[in-house]
Amino acid sequence: MQNRSNIAKLVLIAVASLVLISFPLVAPNRYVVHIVNMAGLYILISIGLNLAMGYCGQINLALGAFWGVGAYTAALLNTRLGVPIWINLPIGMIFAGIVGALVALPMLKVRSHYLALVTIGLAETINIIIVNEAWLTEGPLGISGIQMPNLFGIAIDGSERFYYLVLAAVVVGYLVARQIVTHRIGRAFIAIRDDDTAAKAMGVNTAYYQILANAIAAVYCGLAGVLYAHMNTYISPDIFEFKSALFVLTMTMIGGMGSLTGSLVGALSLPLMQEWLRAIGRWQLIAFGLAIMIVVLFVPGGVVGFTRRLEESGGFRLPWARKPAAEPLRVEEPNVS
């Protein structure tokens, strides 16, 4: 039985790899490839949200601001100093991580819905700074003229070529996140999420791991921001407003909060949701809120959690649904500090 499961996984991985590699060649047009590229960037942000909120229990709705920090860092370095994307990537990720750690400090004093309000306030503060400090960020007009990447003399100057850069970032980001959640850090995150008082009693430095979780989430957002800036060659503050964080939250909850696979599955709904909701303009926020309510009330655990319940009830079994979305790992060690 185990061999059959392993074979099914290998076949699934092989088919998925073939589809992903060949996608730009068979896509009907460049716009579709661009939408998929955006889905990849949202996957990175969703992975960061899942690490902070799904695994560590830290409600963080400032992801749009961290995304903006990474994008503006890359845009300013590139347009003013000519710094290429390959240097902007680590700089943008580090700077976003530092901002995420600083933002996490006041979050240590609050819990529950107050935590959500604090992160929204901090995100709006960062967004206001971006809009008003026009001497640095060009204000509401945004920054244009950002250079597309160049690799070994080959210009990555189209959606089709940039697709492979985004794909590589998503694969590496996902594998790194898997290592984090299976490491001692991940076990500490889950201990804090389940009961931070008990985690403290076991010797876990809860403040340190809470700050670390938010910093890691910000690093993923910074990575997505740098890629976004160089992919579109133009950024403006409205792209990184609160609705971006709400969109990623909706996507993650549909896929399955507390499961890295949920971030990938949730992204499958991204292109359809974007196209369906494009016509309603600013009513999108209401649609996202309704989607979250429906998932919480009727499909807790998202798609991944739903498939797990089907498996347990004798329905069908999917190779990636072996663990429930709400409880991806168990804390086994008494001391993880």
VEXTI-180906 format. One line per 8 residues: number of its first residue (from 1); their letters; for each residue z, x, y of C-alpha. Coordinates in nm, 3 decimals, always signed. Example, Ala and Ser with C-alpha at 12.3 -4.5 7.8 and 13.67 -1.06 7.14 Angstrom:
BEGIN
1 = AS = +0.780,+1.230,-0.450 | +0.714,+1.367,-0.106 .
This chain:
BEGIN
1 = MQNRSNIA = +0.000,+0.000,+0.000 | +0.088,+0.284,+0.234 | -0.242,+0.458,+0.156 | -0.434,+0.143,+0.241 | -0.247,+0.117,+0.570 | -0.327,+0.481,+0.653 | -0.694,+0.430,+0.566 | -0.703,+0.121,+0.788 .
9 = KLVLIAVA = -0.557,+0.322,+1.074 | -0.809,+0.602,+1.030 | -1.099,+0.357,+1.020 | -0.965,+0.182,+1.329 | -0.928,+0.512,+1.515 | -1.278,+0.623,+1.414 | -1.438,+0.296,+1.525 | -1.242,+0.292,+1.850 .
17 = SLVLISFP = -1.339,+0.653,+1.924 | -1.706,+0.579,+1.861 | -1.696,+0.274,+2.087 | -1.514,+0.458,+2.366 | -1.742,+0.761,+2.360 | -2.062,+0.558,+2.353 | -1.955,+0.290,+2.600 | -2.125,+0.431,+2.915 .
25 = LVAPNRYV = -2.449,+0.460,+2.719 | -2.453,+0.095,+2.614 | -2.287,-0.067,+2.917 | -2.519,-0.319,+3.087 | -2.476,-0.168,+3.434 | -2.275,+0.077,+3.642 | -2.047,-0.194,+3.779 | -1.914,-0.271,+3.430 .
33 = VHIVNMAG = -1.837,+0.098,+3.379 | -1.655,+0.105,+3.713 | -1.442,-0.193,+3.608 | -1.351,-0.015,+3.284 | -1.265,+0.298,+3.484 | -1.028,+0.090,+3.695 | -0.879,-0.052,+3.374 | -0.809,+0.305,+3.261 .
41 = LYILISIG = -0.627,+0.381,+3.586 | -0.420,+0.065,+3.547 | -0.334,+0.173,+3.192 | -0.183,+0.493,+3.332 | +0.024,+0.296,+3.582 | +0.123,+0.050,+3.309 | +0.241,+0.332,+3.084 | +0.460,+0.455,+3.368 .
49 = LNLAMGYC = +0.598,+0.104,+3.421 | +0.664,+0.070,+3.048 | +0.859,+0.395,+3.036 | +1.077,+0.299,+3.332 | +1.116,-0.074,+3.272 | +1.029,-0.138,+2.908 | +1.216,+0.158,+2.761 | +1.482,+0.241,+3.022 .
57 = GQINLALG = +1.538,-0.105,+3.166 | +1.476,+0.003,+3.527 | +1.296,-0.271,+3.719 | +1.055,-0.084,+3.943 | +0.804,-0.272,+4.157 | +0.724,+0.026,+4.379 | +0.440,+0.142,+4.156 | +0.175,+0.056,+4.413 .
65 = AFWGVGAY = +0.348,+0.286,+4.661 | +0.360,+0.575,+4.412 | -0.006,+0.517,+4.337 | -0.075,+0.537,+4.708 | +0.125,+0.859,+4.743 | -0.090,+1.028,+4.479 | -0.413,+0.896,+4.630 | -0.328,+0.993,+4.988 .
73 = TAALLNTR = -0.204,+1.336,+4.881 | -0.538,+1.404,+4.712 | -0.739,+1.254,+4.999 | -0.565,+1.458,+5.269 | -0.581,+1.785,+5.076 | -0.947,+1.734,+4.992 | -1.079,+1.613,+5.329 | -0.877,+1.852,+5.546 .
81 = LGVPIWIN = -0.842,+2.160,+5.329 | -1.123,+2.119,+5.076 | -0.886,+2.127,+4.778 | -1.070,+2.017,+4.457 | -0.947,+1.752,+4.219 | -0.831,+2.003,+3.958 | -0.569,+2.135,+4.202 | -0.500,+1.794,+4.353 .
89 = LPIGMIFA = -0.408,+1.651,+4.013 | -0.089,+1.855,+3.959 | +0.001,+1.849,+4.329 | -0.040,+1.472,+4.354 | +0.156,+1.413,+4.033 | +0.441,+1.641,+4.139 | +0.462,+1.494,+4.489 | +0.459,+1.138,+4.354 .
97 = GIVGALVA = +0.728,+1.235,+4.102 | +0.949,+1.375,+4.379 | +0.907,+1.056,+4.582 | +0.985,+0.852,+4.270 | +1.305,+1.049,+4.211 | +1.414,+1.004,+4.573 | +1.340,+0.632,+4.558 | +1.549,+0.610,+4.239 .
105 = LPMLKVRS = +1.865,+0.733,+4.414 | +1.951,+0.406,+4.594 | +1.849,+0.218,+4.279 | +2.152,+0.361,+4.098 | +2.383,+0.136,+4.299 | +2.226,-0.198,+4.208 | +2.135,-0.397,+3.898 | +1.919,-0.688,+3.784 .
113 = HYLALVTI = +1.720,-0.878,+4.048 | +1.880,-0.672,+4.325 | +1.707,-0.372,+4.173 | +1.371,-0.549,+4.203 | +1.439,-0.630,+4.569 | +1.531,-0.270,+4.646 | +1.212,-0.135,+4.490 | +1.000,-0.391,+4.677 .
121 = GLAETINI = +1.167,-0.290,+5.003 | +1.114,+0.079,+4.937 | +0.750,+0.018,+4.844 | +0.690,-0.175,+5.166 | +0.855,+0.105,+5.363 | +0.613,+0.360,+5.219 | +0.320,+0.126,+5.283 | +0.426,+0.074,+5.646 .
129 = IIVNEAWL = +0.444,+0.450,+5.696 | +0.092,+0.489,+5.558 | -0.039,+0.217,+5.791 | +0.139,+0.326,+6.109 | +0.119,+0.705,+6.091 | -0.250,+0.710,+6.179 | -0.236,+1.073,+6.295 | -0.190,+1.167,+5.931 .
137 = TEGPLGIS = -0.331,+0.884,+5.720 | -0.598,+0.737,+5.955 | -0.397,+0.413,+5.951 | -0.563,+0.085,+5.843 | -0.908,+0.247,+5.857 | -0.830,+0.463,+5.554 | -0.974,+0.801,+5.460 | -1.338,+0.851,+5.368 .
145 = GIQMPNLF = -1.548,+1.147,+5.266 | -1.339,+1.243,+4.961 | -1.542,+1.468,+4.733 | -1.638,+1.377,+4.379 | -1.526,+1.628,+4.112 | -1.732,+1.921,+3.994 | -1.679,+2.077,+3.651 | -1.847,+2.409,+3.567 .
153 = GIAIDGSE = -2.122,+2.337,+3.814 | -2.180,+1.983,+3.683 | -2.117,+1.714,+3.943 | -1.913,+1.420,+3.814 | -2.086,+1.198,+4.066 | -2.119,+0.860,+3.899 | -1.916,+0.595,+3.721 | -2.064,+0.697,+3.387 .
161 = RFYYLVLA = -1.956,+1.061,+3.417 | -1.622,+0.978,+3.575 | -1.553,+0.748,+3.280 | -1.497,+1.045,+3.051 | -1.250,+1.200,+3.296 | -1.053,+0.876,+3.310 | -1.071,+0.844,+2.930 | -0.932,+1.196,+2.886 .
169 = AVVVGYLV = -0.649,+1.120,+3.129 | -0.559,+0.799,+2.943 | -0.561,+0.967,+2.601 | -0.348,+1.260,+2.718 | -0.116,+1.030,+2.913 | -0.067,+0.804,+2.613 | +0.004,+1.095,+2.375 | +0.253,+1.248,+2.619 .
177 = ARQIVTHR = +0.428,+0.912,+2.655 | +0.453,+0.882,+2.276 | +0.621,+1.221,+2.263 | +0.864,+1.114,+2.535 | +0.973,+0.792,+2.362 | +1.023,+0.964,+2.025 | +1.213,+1.253,+2.183 | +1.581,+1.261,+2.275 .
185 = IGRAFIAI = +1.476,+1.146,+2.623 | +1.327,+0.828,+2.480 | +1.639,+0.756,+2.275 | +1.849,+0.798,+2.589 | +1.620,+0.560,+2.778 | +1.663,+0.293,+2.510 | +2.039,+0.340,+2.495 | +2.057,+0.280,+2.871 .
193 = RDDDTAAK = +1.827,-0.021,+2.848 | +2.031,-0.184,+2.572 | +2.377,-0.114,+2.719 | +2.431,+0.145,+2.989 | +2.810,+0.119,+2.956 | +2.793,+0.201,+2.586 | +2.544,+0.479,+2.663 | +2.793,+0.635,+2.904 .
201 = AMGVNTAY = +3.063,+0.611,+2.639 | +2.836,+0.802,+2.398 | +2.799,+1.082,+2.653 | +2.461,+0.992,+2.802 | +2.418,+1.099,+3.164 | +2.284,+0.760,+3.269 | +2.218,+0.849,+3.633 | +2.010,+1.151,+3.533 .
209 = YQILANAI = +1.797,+0.958,+3.284 | +1.748,+0.664,+3.522 | +1.617,+0.899,+3.789 | +1.406,+1.079,+3.528 | +1.252,+0.752,+3.406 | +1.147,+0.652,+3.757 | +1.018,+1.001,+3.832 | +0.804,+1.002,+3.517 .
217 = AAVYCGLA = +0.669,+0.656,+3.605 | +0.580,+0.787,+3.952 | +0.403,+1.087,+3.798 | +0.177,+0.855,+3.598 | +0.108,+0.653,+3.912 | +0.032,+0.973,+4.103 | -0.216,+1.076,+3.835 | -0.391,+0.740,+3.866 .
225 = GVLYAHMN = -0.389,+0.771,+4.245 | -0.556,+1.113,+4.249 | -0.826,+0.995,+4.009 | -0.880,+0.680,+4.213 | -0.923,+0.872,+4.539 | -1.185,+1.107,+4.395 | -1.361,+0.831,+4.202 | -1.410,+0.600,+4.502 .
233 = TYISPDIF = -1.434,+0.872,+4.774 | -1.252,+0.628,+5.006 | -0.898,+0.486,+5.018 | -0.718,+0.242,+5.248 | -0.360,+0.108,+5.259 | -0.445,-0.245,+5.142 | -0.539,-0.112,+4.798 | -0.179,-0.004,+4.732 .
241 = EFKSALFV = +0.003,-0.318,+4.844 | +0.263,-0.506,+4.639 | -0.003,-0.714,+4.465 | -0.114,-0.400,+4.278 | +0.234,-0.359,+4.128 | +0.246,-0.730,+4.042 | -0.093,-0.705,+3.875 | +0.019,-0.412,+3.658 .
249 = LTMTMIGG = +0.343,-0.594,+3.574 | +0.143,-0.899,+3.463 | -0.090,-0.684,+3.255 | +0.199,-0.501,+3.089 | +0.391,-0.817,+3.006 | +0.080,-0.976,+2.855 | +0.033,-0.671,+2.633 | +0.400,-0.623,+2.550 .
257 = MGSLTGSL = +0.680,-0.474,+2.759 | +0.866,-0.200,+2.572 | +0.558,-0.095,+2.376 | +0.307,+0.171,+2.477 | +0.048,-0.016,+2.275 | +0.119,-0.311,+2.500 | -0.013,-0.114,+2.797 | -0.341,-0.062,+2.613 .
265 = VGALSLPL = -0.368,-0.420,+2.488 | -0.281,-0.562,+2.829 | -0.565,-0.366,+2.986 | -0.813,-0.565,+2.777 | -0.731,-0.866,+2.995 | -0.786,-0.671,+3.317 | -1.164,-0.708,+3.365 | -1.158,-1.079,+3.282 .
273 = MQEWLRAI = -0.860,-1.149,+3.509 | -1.016,-0.958,+3.798 | -1.342,-1.148,+3.776 | -1.182,-1.488,+3.723 | -0.939,-1.447,+4.011 | -1.177,-1.283,+4.257 | -1.284,-1.619,+4.402 | -0.930,-1.735,+4.488 .
281 = GRWQLIAF = -0.854,-1.441,+4.718 | -0.488,-1.420,+4.820 | -0.394,-1.694,+4.575 | -0.411,-1.420,+4.312 | -0.038,-1.351,+4.360 | +0.043,-1.707,+4.256 | -0.183,-1.673,+3.953 | -0.010,-1.349,+3.851 .
289 = GLAIMIVV = +0.330,-1.513,+3.891 | +0.227,-1.808,+3.676 | +0.092,-1.570,+3.410 | +0.427,-1.388,+3.400 | +0.615,-1.720,+3.367 | +0.392,-1.833,+3.081 | +0.436,-1.505,+2.894 | +0.815,-1.502,+2.941 .
297 = LFVPGGVV = +0.855,-1.865,+2.833 | +0.602,-1.895,+2.552 | +0.501,-1.545,+2.438 | +0.805,-1.318,+2.485 | +0.715,-0.966,+2.381 | +0.350,-1.018,+2.477 | +0.057,-0.981,+2.240 | +0.220,-0.695,+2.049 .
305 = GFTRRLEE = +0.541,-0.891,+2.000 | +0.345,-1.200,+1.895 | +0.152,-1.010,+1.627 | +0.481,-0.868,+1.503 | +0.628,-1.215,+1.463 | +0.315,-1.328,+1.278 | +0.352,-1.032,+1.045 | +0.718,-1.112,+0.976 .
313 = SGGFRLPW = +0.635,-1.477,+0.911 | +0.374,-1.381,+0.652 | +0.072,-1.429,+0.875 | -0.148,-1.124,+0.914 | -0.077,-0.759,+0.971 | -0.228,-0.527,+1.226 | -0.193,-0.149,+1.191 | -0.054,-0.109,+1.543 .
321 = ARKPAAEP = +0.203,-0.392,+1.515 | +0.446,-0.229,+1.277 | +0.730,-0.230,+1.532 | +0.834,-0.512,+1.766 | +0.752,-0.478,+2.133 | +1.109,-0.559,+2.234 | +1.261,-0.289,+2.015 | +1.021,+0.002,+1.968 .
329 = LRVEEPNV = +1.290,+0.251,+1.867 | +1.649,+0.260,+1.749 | +1.915,+0.493,+1.881 | +2.058,+0.677,+1.583 | +2.230,+0.978,+1.735 | +2.579,+0.923,+1.882 | +2.529,+1.182,+2.158 | +2.200,+1.243,+2.335 .
337 = S = +2.320,+1.405,+2.655 .
